[in-house]
Structures are given as structure tokens and as C-alpha cells.
Amino acid sequence: MVESEELDASVVPASLRAARGSYSRFIRHNLAHAQCEDLPRNGPYVVGGLANGVSAGQLFREMDLREEARIRLVETLIERGYVALGEGPLKYDVPDLVNTPRGEMAARAVGEAVHEVNDLLTQSLSKEQLEGFLAGLEALCEIKEEFEERDHHTH
């Protein structure tokens, strides 16, 4: 195990930010090809999640957006024809949303991009390296959850 003082303070955050760009670039490329380049920031996460059966409320909770940003994103997605209001109840103060046919087309473009990057990643790493990479990401998620739980109890 690597000791924390051996880990350069900026390496992991900078690497995560740069690595995220791999998905972003492939997604934006596919969206442009599908004539969905007006999908707003965080829109790919919403339409992709809805296509995978995740509720809008859960998606917005995971994105941790402030209320005004959440409202603006929902309004923009509706105005641009990617989602419509569903018939379900509010979850986490977010209305039920469903993908429109345009939203489904964008979700397919997003899904294809994610699969393409994942395929390139699995080709670049050994099975052991991939397992270690995924374990590291899982550990970061657990650290975040523990912090949120601790922070929630102190406020």
C-alpha cells in the first residue's frame, strides 16, 4: 500500500479531472454526430441515466446541484426536447422525467461513447490493473460517502 505522504497531493485530483475528459470528448463527438450538440452540460448524465432506468431525482441527487442549477437544467432539457415531464411523483424535489425520442437518441450516443472508452481502457490495462483501478475508484466513492454522512450529522 502507498503511504499518503508518498502520494503527490495533486496527482490524483488532476488525473481524475484529465481522465474524465476521455469520456467527455467521446460523448461530445457522438452527440455532434447525432445532431444533439445542444445537449447542456450534465445533460448526458441525465438522459443516459434515464435510459438506464435511474430516476431523475436520484440522478440530480448524485450530481449534487444547487436548486437554481437543477431547475435551469430541467427547463433546458425540456425546452430543447430531450426530456418531458413524467407522471411519477417528485423525488428529492425533482419532477419525474422521461426521455423523449430525441433524448433516447442522445442517450444511445452517450452509451456508445462510454462503451468505446471502456473498451479502449480494458485493452490498455491488464485484468489486475483494471481490478486495482476499479478498487481505487470504489474507495474514493466510499470516502465521499463517509464524509457526507459525517458532514450530515454535524449540520
C-alpha positions as CSV (number, residue, x, y, z in Angstrom):
1,M,0.0,0.0,0.0
2,V,1.2,3.5,-0.8
3,E,1.6,5.8,2.2
4,S,-0.3,9.1,1.9
5,E,2.9,11.2,2.1
6,E,4.2,9.2,-0.9
7,L,1.2,10.4,-3.0
8,D,1.7,13.8,-4.5
9,A,-1.2,16.0,-3.3
10,S,-2.2,17.0,-6.8
11,V,-1.7,13.8,-8.8
12,V,-5.0,12.0,-8.1
13,P,-7.3,15.0,-8.4
14,A,-5.6,16.2,-11.6
15,S,-5.5,12.7,-13.1
16,L,-9.2,12.2,-12.3
17,R,-10.1,15.5,-14.0
18,A,-8.0,14.7,-17.0
19,A,-9.3,11.2,-17.3
20,R,-12.9,12.4,-17.2
21,G,-12.1,14.3,-20.4
22,S,-11.7,11.0,-22.2
23,Y,-15.4,10.2,-21.7
24,S,-16.4,13.9,-22.3
25,R,-14.7,14.1,-25.6
26,F,-16.0,10.8,-26.9
27,I,-19.5,11.7,-25.7
28,R,-19.5,15.2,-27.3
29,H,-18.2,13.7,-30.5
30,N,-21.0,11.2,-30.7
31,L,-23.6,13.8,-29.7
32,A,-22.5,16.1,-32.5
33,H,-22.7,13.2,-34.9
34,A,-26.3,12.5,-33.7
35,Q,-27.1,16.3,-34.1
36,C,-27.5,16.6,-30.3
37,E,-24.7,19.1,-29.7
38,D,-27.0,21.4,-27.9
39,L,-27.4,18.9,-25.0
40,P,-26.4,21.0,-22.0
41,R,-23.6,20.2,-19.5
42,N,-24.8,17.4,-17.3
43,G,-27.4,16.5,-19.9
44,P,-25.6,13.4,-21.0
45,Y,-25.6,12.1,-17.4
46,V,-29.4,12.8,-17.2
47,V,-30.5,11.3,-20.5
48,G,-28.1,8.3,-20.1
49,G,-29.3,7.7,-16.6
50,L,-33.0,7.9,-17.5
51,A,-32.3,5.5,-20.4
52,N,-30.8,3.1,-17.8
53,G,-33.8,3.3,-15.5
54,V,-32.5,5.7,-12.9
55,S,-35.0,8.2,-11.6
56,A,-34.4,11.9,-12.3
57,G,-34.4,12.5,-8.6
58,Q,-31.6,10.1,-8.0
59,L,-29.6,11.5,-10.9
60,F,-29.9,15.0,-9.6
61,R,-29.1,13.9,-6.1
62,E,-25.9,12.3,-7.3
63,M,-24.9,15.4,-9.3
64,D,-25.4,17.5,-6.1
65,L,-26.5,20.6,-8.0
66,R,-27.8,23.7,-6.2
67,E,-31.6,24.2,-6.6
68,E,-31.3,27.0,-9.2
69,A,-28.9,24.9,-11.4
70,R,-31.2,21.9,-11.1
71,I,-34.2,23.9,-12.2
72,R,-32.3,25.5,-15.1
73,L,-31.0,22.1,-16.3
74,V,-34.5,20.6,-16.2
75,E,-36.0,23.6,-18.0
76,T,-33.3,23.5,-20.7
77,L,-33.7,19.7,-21.2
78,I,-37.4,20.2,-21.7
79,E,-37.1,23.2,-23.9
80,R,-34.6,21.5,-26.2
81,G,-36.8,18.4,-26.5
82,Y,-34.6,15.9,-24.6
83,V,-37.0,15.1,-21.8
84,A,-40.6,15.5,-20.8
85,L,-42.4,15.5,-17.5
86,G,-43.4,12.0,-16.5
87,E,-46.4,11.1,-14.3
88,G,-44.5,10.0,-11.3
89,P,-44.1,11.9,-8.0
90,L,-41.3,14.3,-7.0
91,K,-38.2,12.5,-5.8
92,Y,-35.6,14.6,-3.9
93,D,-37.5,17.8,-5.1
94,V,-37.1,16.8,-8.7
95,P,-40.0,16.1,-11.0
96,D,-40.3,12.7,-12.7
97,L,-38.7,13.0,-16.1
98,V,-38.7,10.7,-19.2
99,N,-36.6,10.8,-22.3
100,T,-38.3,11.9,-25.5
101,P,-37.3,10.2,-28.7
102,R,-34.6,12.9,-29.1
103,G,-33.5,12.1,-25.6
104,E,-33.3,8.4,-26.4
105,M,-31.2,9.2,-29.5
106,A,-28.8,11.3,-27.3
107,A,-28.7,8.5,-24.7
108,R,-27.7,6.0,-27.3
109,A,-24.9,8.3,-28.5
110,V,-23.8,8.7,-24.9
111,G,-23.9,4.9,-24.2
112,E,-21.9,4.1,-27.4
113,A,-19.2,6.7,-26.4
114,V,-19.0,5.2,-22.9
115,H,-18.7,1.7,-24.2
116,E,-16.0,2.8,-26.7
117,V,-13.9,4.4,-23.9
118,N,-14.4,1.4,-21.7
119,D,-13.3,-0.9,-24.5
120,L,-10.1,1.2,-25.0
121,L,-9.5,1.2,-21.3
122,T,-9.8,-2.6,-21.0
123,Q,-7.5,-3.0,-23.9
124,S,-4.9,-0.8,-22.2
125,L,-4.8,-2.5,-18.8
126,S,-4.2,-6.0,-17.6
127,K,-7.0,-7.6,-15.7
128,E,-5.1,-7.0,-12.4
129,Q,-4.6,-3.3,-13.3
130,L,-8.2,-2.9,-14.2
131,E,-9.3,-4.5,-10.9
132,G,-7.0,-2.2,-9.0
133,F,-8.2,0.9,-10.9
134,L,-11.8,0.0,-10.1
135,A,-11.0,-0.7,-6.5
136,G,-9.4,2.7,-6.2
137,L,-12.5,4.4,-7.7
138,E,-14.7,2.4,-5.3
139,A,-12.5,3.5,-2.3
140,L,-12.9,7.2,-3.4
141,C,-16.7,6.8,-3.6
142,E,-16.7,5.3,-0.1
143,I,-14.5,8.2,1.2
144,K,-17.0,10.6,-0.3
145,E,-20.0,8.8,1.3
146,E,-18.3,8.6,4.7
147,F,-17.6,12.4,4.5
148,E,-21.2,13.2,3.5
149,E,-22.5,11.0,6.3
150,R,-20.2,12.6,8.9
151,D,-20.9,16.1,7.5
152,H,-24.7,15.5,7.6
153,H,-24.5,14.6,11.3
154,T,-22.6,17.7,12.2
155,H,-25.1,20.1,10.4
